Structures are given as structure tokens and as C-alpha cells.
Amino acid sequence: MSAEPGARNSVSGSDWCWAPTRQAIYIRDGRRCLSCGSRCKKLSLDHVVPRCRGGSNAPENLVTLCCGCNTWRGHRPVAAWRPELVEVFAAAVAKPLDREAGRRAAARKRPGRLEAKRIRDARRYMAPEQRWPETAGVPF
Ligand SMILES: [Zn+2]
């Protein structure tokens, strides 16, 4: 996993979808799981047509599911998993994306736990001279 700015083309972890686009899709879908209606904080993007069946990473192929429903569905086609959701997904992806709202939401988002830990570690290991110039040369 990588949180570097250039990571939008990465396909690992949760970085495969550019954060502002991810947020715009969550907003489009009402920030809730389209399967169970959960508004849990751990929402995820689900491919309407799974990647392994040729589906793309475009917003028109992505819907919001909670992690539990995403795992439950697995790689099954929607019709084989929950046929009643075919229309729900179709209606969701037909809605326009508010990319500006997505950008704002992504900018507001606090760093994730892993990112926060990296920031803490970076501060901890930063040279003491940089933190407290008056202690330059004093061994800790
Ligand atoms: Zn759910």
C-alpha cells in the first residue's frame, strides 16, 4: 500500500481508485451500502462487473458496498448474488458524479491509521537538530 500522490494507478490495497473519485462515488450512493443500507465508516467500492470478468475501474462500474457485503458477494455476478440489486446498481451508476464534492471530501478526510503512523514515525526519527536546533550535536 502506498499513499504517495502518484499512487492513483496502483492496483493494490485501497489505492487503486483515486481518493477524490472514490469519495465522489460514496457521495453519489448516499454514503451507504447499496446492499444493506449500512452507513458504517468502512465503506468500499464494489465492481458491478467484477474485474475478473472484464469489468473496468470506471465510476460507471463502481458502487458503494460495506466491507461485509463486498466480501459476501465475492466475484459473483450481481444477478447470481442478489438479483433484486441489479436495478439498484443500474440506477446508482446512471447518476452523475459530483467530482468537486469528491475533491472536497477527500481533502477533508483525516489520514488513515497507517498514514498517521507513518507521520508519527517520521516525526520520531527526524534528526533532533531539525526539531530542536538548540540541541544540535547533543547526543540523546
Ligand atoms: Zn452492506
Residues whose N, C-alpha, C, O or C-beta is under 5 A from the ligand:
A	BS01	ZN	C33 S35 C36 G37 S38 C66 C69
